[in-house]
Amino acid sequence: MLTLLGVAVVVLGFAAGFNPLLVVVAAALVTGWTAGIPPLQVLAALGKAFNDNRFVSAALLVLPVIGVAERAGLQERARMLIGRFRRLSFAPLLIGYMVFRQVTAAIGLTSIAGQAQSIRPMVAPMAEAAAEKDAGALDPEARERIRAWAAATDNIALFFSEDVFIAVGSILLMVGFLAQSGLNLDPLQLSVWAIPTALAALLIHGTRLVLLQRRLKRRGGAGG
């Protein structure tokens, strides 16, 4: 029971507003002390965990690049690009992006796109420009709604397609849990069942995008 003191340290530390890193290290040291583990061994375990998962922080390096690109006019260029394709409308644009996101997620490239990497700097401005072709000038509320649909498209595509990749964490977790219960399965036997779900997500969300585009057209016709 004494080993659970580390949990109390975490709760009290966060409640008091202390530095999260300091709280986690203190909780680890307290847990190690109550379990009879030397402090140096606890620090070695923390260092190994950080080193094994250092790739997680690599995505943070993308954010300054995106910020510089936006400052240089990336969003305006995206709108201009869509303006050149007169026949490309709102729904086909986001459906095409959703297919791209699902395919890349299914082969394990989950970080190739995302809210920071692609939605905010490129896809959302392109969706706004495409929507303006159908509805005319967008008011601030409609513009935010279009951005929300673009963000939702990325979320839905990733959520329902990443499990197709056999080495994703959720699939490996299920394989390990089932193995402990005496049921041995290959990751492929689980991931293959994510394909129908991904296709259903594409069909349902694609239909919603088409219906939204029709509402935008009706709005544009009424406004005209």
Disulfide bonds with the S-S distance in Angstrom:
none
